[in-house]
Amino acid sequence: MAQKFIENGYDVVETEEMADVYIINTCTVTNMADRKSRQMLRRVKQINPNSIVVATGCYAQVAKDELQKIENIDLVLGINEKNDIVDYVNKFLSNKTKEMEISDVLHQVEFLDFGTVTHTEKTRMVIKIQDGCDRFCSYCIIPYARGRVRSRMPENIIEEISHVAKEGIKEVVITGIHIASYGKDFKEEYGLIDLLEEINKIDGIERIRLGSIEPMLIKSSIFIFVDSNFLAIKMTNLRLCSIKVFRASISPSFTNKSKRVSSSSSNGCGKRLLLFI
């Protein structure tokens, strides 16, 4: 979203700075996240009472009735409406009419691609490869906020990573709502391992991180792939209590390699680092 505003002549500033437009990308994974989202939406108006306040993200997607009670909010946009967020803001600047646009994500079947993202203030680039979740756990609201699994086309992912690699980015973070389910919505058989194999061929990328991956959905092929292509693996923050399932699937030789994790980008043997975060 920041890149879209920059491309349209806006300047991005820190949250606590005076701004003309505040975009609050809300979260709803817990009650605490809901509360913090509401607090932030109220707080930014205090910084600049004349600013435009936009609520978008997961909480906006599922709690429009709650957000209607907050007078400070000018625009409420759902997950899909993020793609046209600049148009919504420019429209409000013209007519000053408050608006709420939230489309139904539960019946969406295609990944909404933002295109190649080049704006980053860090040495690594976050690459989103899929959205949504099909698990529908009784305690989780995410499928209702993000919809079902929708995978990004692999050629678009490779194009984006190739582009940032040429710009000097050496580390990519592969992320999504449920990345272990990547490709399950494709007609042809193509999954996370197939994508990682293609990413691994891109010159300039030295470290690949996988975020929020569930061991129960990992196939044994991932260990064969990692054992053959990567020097080391670091496992932290795996999103599942049954971590033993993950460890039991790893061969002894792979386990030994996992102890040799290095933060250095130079590994001396042509292999790259893969990190589960």
N, C-alpha and C positions, 0 to 999 in steps of 0.2 A: 504493500500500500504506500509506503514511504516513497518508493521509486516512482509510482504513478503521479504522486503530487510533485515530486522534483521535476519530472518530465513536463509538467504543466506549469512550471514557473514558480512553484511554492518553495519556501525555505523550511527545512525541518529543524526544530529546536528541541531542547530538553523539556521534559514534562513540566517542571516547576517554573519554566520561563514564560514570560508573557507571549501569548500566541493569539492569532485571529481565529484559528480553527483547532479544536481538540478532538482527536480521534481516539476513542476508548475501545480497544479490542478486548471485549469482556470474556470472562471464563465462567463456567457453571459446573465444574466437576465436583465441587463440594459446596456446602452452605456457606463456608467461610469465603470461598471464591465469589459467590453471589454478593455477599455483604461488601467485600472489598471493591467489587465492580460498582455497586451503588455509591459507595463512599467516594470513589474517584470521580464518578460522573458529577457529583455535587461539588467536589473540591475544586475542579478546574474552573468552574463558573465563578468561584470566589477570586481566583487569580485575575481573570478578566471578565467582568460581568457582561461585556458587549461581544464576547466571543461566540462562535458557533460550536455547539457540543454535539458530537455524533457518537451514538452507541451502536457498536456492531459486535460480531463474534457470537459465541455460543449462548451466553446469557440473553443477549438480544433476540436470538433465534427462538428460544423457548419461553421467555418471560415478558412478552410484550405488554401484558396487562399490568405487571409490576412497574415497568418502565414508563407507562403512561401516567403513573402517579407522580413522577418526578418532573416538575415544571421546567427545570433547567435544560432538559434535553430537547434539541431542535430536530434531530434526525435519528430514527431508529432503523438500522439496516441489517438484514439477515446475512447468513453465510454467503449465499450466492451474489448478493448485491455488492459485496466488497469489490468485485471486478470493475464496477462502474461508480465507485465511491466518489471520484473527482467530479463526475457529471452531476451526481446528487448534490454535492456541496456547491458547485457553481450555480445550479438551479435554485438552491435556497438563497444564495447571494443575490439572485435576480428578483425573486418573488417574495422572499421572507416568509414562506409558507411551511409550517412544520409538516413532516411527512414520516410515514411508517411503511416500509416496504420489506416484507418477509415472505419469501417463496417457500414452497413445501419441498424440503430436502429428502424426505423419506421415499419419495417416488422418483428421485433423480437417479439416472443410470450412468451418466458420463461425468468424468472428472472435469471440473472447471479450471482450465489452465490459465495462469496469470502470464504465461510467456516466460522468456528468459529474464531472470532477475540479476542485475549487475550491481545494485547498490548494497554495499556492506561497509561497516566501519571496523571489521575484524579481519583477522588473518585466515579465517575459515568461512566457508559458505554453507548455509543451511539449504538443503535441496529437498523439497516436498515431493514425494513420489505417489502418494495416495491419500484418500480422504475416506471417512466413514468407517463403520464397524457393523458386522453382522452378528455379533455374539449375543446382544440383548440380555446381558446379565441383570438380575433382578434389582441390584443396588445401583446400577449405572444409567445415567441419563444421556450419555454420549451418542448412542445411535439415533436418538430423537433430535439431538442438537446438530449432528453432522451427517445423518443419513446412513445409507448402506455403503458397503465397500465400493469405491470407485478408483480405479488405478489410472495413473497418468501414463500416456503413451511413452514407451521406452525411448523412441527416437528423440522426443522432446527433452527428456531427462539427459540423455547423452549430449545433445546439442548444448544445453545449458552448462553442464559440467565442463565440456570441452572449451566453451567460451571463457569461463572464469579461470580455467587452468592457464589459458593464454594470457590472462590478466595478472598472473602471478600467484593465484590462490593455490595452495598446496594441500589443503585439507577440506574435505566435504563431510557434512553431517547429513546422513540419509534419514529423513524423518517423515512422519505421517501420523494418522490416528492409530493405525493397526498395520504396520509395515510387513508383518509376517504373512498377511493376507494379500500382499501385492500380487496382482495378476490373476486372482481367482475369478474375476469378472471378465477376463479376456476369453474369446472363443477358442483361440489356439493356446496350447500349453506353454506358458511363459510365466516364470515366477521370480522371486527375489534373487535366487542364485544366478539365474540367467542375466538379470540386470547387473548384479555385482561383477560378473565375469566381463561384461562390456565396460563397466566403469574402470575395472582394473587395467584395461588396455589403454586408457587415456594418459598420454604423456603429461608429466608435470604434477599429477596427483600422487602424493606420497602417503597420505593417511586417510582412511575411510572410517567414519564412525556410524554405528547403527543405533538409533534411539528407540526406546519403548518397544522392545521385541519380546514376545512371550515364548518361553521355552517349549510349552506344550504344542505349539504349532510349527516348531522348527523341524525340518526333515534332516536325516543323517547326512544328506548330500552337502549341507552347509559346512560340516566339519571336514569333509574330504576336500572341499574347495579351499577352506581357510588353511588347512594343513599344508596344501600344495602351493599356495600363493602368498602367504603372509608370514612374516617373521614372528610376530607375537600377537596375542590377544589380551585385552584387558576387560574384565567383566565387573561392572559395578551397576547398582541400581536396576537390576533386571526386574521387570514388572510382573512378578508372580511369586507366590509364597513357596511353590514347589520347585525351588532352585535345585533340589537333589535330582530331579528329572533331567535337568540340563547337564549337570555334572556327570551323571551316569552314562550319558551318551557320548562322552568325550573319550577318545582313545588315550592310553598312557602316554604316547609320544606327544600328543597334542597337549595334554595336561602339563607335561614338562616344559613345552614351549610357552605356555601361558604364564609361567613364572618369570620369563625373561622379558617382561614388558619394559619398554624404553620410551621416554618422552622425546627422544632425539629423532629428527626426521631423516638422519643419515644412518642407514642400517648396514651398509657395506656389503650386502649380498644380493642386491637387486630386488629384494622382497619389500613389501609395504606393510604398514601397521594397520590392523583392523581393531577397532575398539567398540565394545558394546557399552552404551551409556544409559 
